[in-house]
Amino acid sequence: MKDTTYFKAKEFQCKCGCNTNEMNQEFVDKLTLAREIAGIPFVITSGYRCPAHNKAVGGVAGSSHTTGYAADISAATGEQKFKIVQALITAGFTRVGIAKSFIHVDSDPKKPSPTIWLY
């Protein structure tokens, strides 16, 4: 993927040390738009995951992280979560997961949408 206004490619690299980054550029471009709309930093805690790393961190089989269509964004407060989710939806994302400390977003074309879920 190419760097964007708010994101560097290395932020999305697999965290296992293999440094693989097969993020879908359209996904990252849409995430960049969401970041612009939100007006707050998006700290990426998980982007692309190689299959081995996905398994090691307990990711589900078929995770959108392994196809480059997903990211987890750090969100510590309810206000941050609201701003991030609102911006993601405004930017056109239709698959959002809300966890205690992060927001998951994906645009996997093989998965049902629209949907929001809680972890």
MARKE-737108 format. One line per 10 residues: their letters; for each residue x, y, z of C-alpha. Coordinates in Angstrom, 3 decimals, decimal comma. Layout:
BEGIN
A) X:Y:Z | ...
This chain:
BEGIN
MKDTTYFKAK) 0,000:0,000:0,000 | 1,009:3,612:-0,472 | 1,302:6,086:2,392 | -1,650:8,464:2,736 | -2,144:11,840:4,398 | -2,595:10,265:7,829 | -1,174:6,757:7,555 | 2,210:5,217:6,820 | 2,387:1,751:5,279 | 4,425:0,446:8,227
EFQCKCGCNT) 1,473:1,098:10,594 | -0,398:-1,705:8,824 | 2,441:-4,261:8,620 | 1,977:-7,633:10,274 | 3,208:-7,394:13,869 | 4,810:-10,871:14,003 | 8,051:-9,608:12,511 | 7,473:-10,797:8,950 | 6,518:-7,165:8,105 | 4,114:-8,308:5,398
NEMNQEFVDK) 1,669:-5,626:4,317 | -1,008:-6,642:1,844 | -3,530:-3,956:2,757 | -6,127:-3,102:0,147 | -5,423:0,468:-1,015 | -9,112:1,361:-1,433 | -9,717:0,294:2,183 | -6,834:2,473:3,409 | -7,997:5,419:1,291 | -11,500:5,158:2,787
LTLAREIAGI) -9,966:4,905:6,272 | -8,004:8,075:5,500 | -11,282:9,824:4,655 | -12,787:8,608:7,947 | -9,759:9,952:9,831 | -10,241:13,339:8,149 | -13,930:13,370:9,114 | -13,255:12,359:12,733 | -10,655:15,047:13,290 | -8,809:12,877:15,812
PFVITSGYRC) -5,805:10,557:15,386 | -6,473:6,934:14,447 | -3,880:4,711:16,125 | -3,799:1,411:14,227 | -3,270:-1,494:16,615 | -3,744:-4,199:13,986 | -3,773:-3,997:10,216 | -2,607:-6,805:7,974 | -1,979:-10,170:9,662 | -0,235:-13,081:8,012
PAHNKAVGGV) -2,181:-16,329:8,594 | 0,352:-17,566:11,184 | 0,152:-14,354:13,220 | -3,632:-14,276:12,967 | -3,747:-17,765:14,472 | -1,191:-16,844:17,160 | -3,253:-13,869:18,374 | -6,493:-15,842:18,420 | -7,928:-14,293:15,269 | -10,840:-16,109:13,687
AGSSHTTGYA) -10,344:-18,255:10,597 | -11,148:-16,166:7,542 | -10,348:-12,913:9,364 | -10,527:-9,839:7,155 | -7,132:-8,851:8,590 | -5,586:-11,680:6,516 | -6,984:-10,271:3,272 | -6,024:-6,630:3,857 | -9,579:-5,416:4,355 | -9,527:-4,721:8,121
ADISAATGEQ) -7,983:-2,567:10,812 | -8,326:-2,156:14,557 | -8,211:1,422:15,855 | -7,334:2,209:19,467 | -10,205:3,882:21,344 | -9,965:4,368:25,102 | -13,020:6,513:25,831 | -16,662:6,503:24,851 | -16,192:9,890:23,179 | -13,355:8,524:21,020
KFKIVQALIT) -15,415:5,471:20,093 | -18,367:7,639:19,102 | -16,252:9,952:16,923 | -14,505:7,027:15,236 | -17,678:5,020:14,556 | -19,548:8,095:13,331 | -16,690:8,958:10,957 | -16,383:5,380:9,685 | -20,084:5,245:8,827 | -19,995:8,706:7,229
AGFTRVGIAK) -17,023:7,597:5,100 | -19,045:4,626:3,853 | -17,934:1,710:6,009 | -20,709:-0,764:6,793 | -18,908:-3,335:8,997 | -17,893:-2,115:12,466 | -17,046:-3,990:15,670 | -16,862:-2,252:19,043 | -14,565:-3,611:21,762 | -13,474:-2,315:25,169
SFIHVDSDPK) -10,274:-0,702:23,899 | -10,579:-0,596:20,109 | -12,849:-0,277:17,096 | -12,616:-2,914:14,364 | -13,537:-1,857:10,848 | -13,517:-3,901:7,683 | -14,842:-3,735:4,153 | -14,483:-7,391:3,243 | -16,579:-7,896:0,100 | -17,165:-11,553:1,039
KPSPTIWLY) -18,881:-10,759:4,346 | -22,435:-9,575:5,053 | -23,096:-5,895:5,577 | -24,297:-3,593:6,961 | -23,591:-4,806:10,473 | -22,283:-3,627:13,837 | -21,231:-6,000:16,605 | -19,788:-5,928:20,106 | -16,820:-7,929:21,382
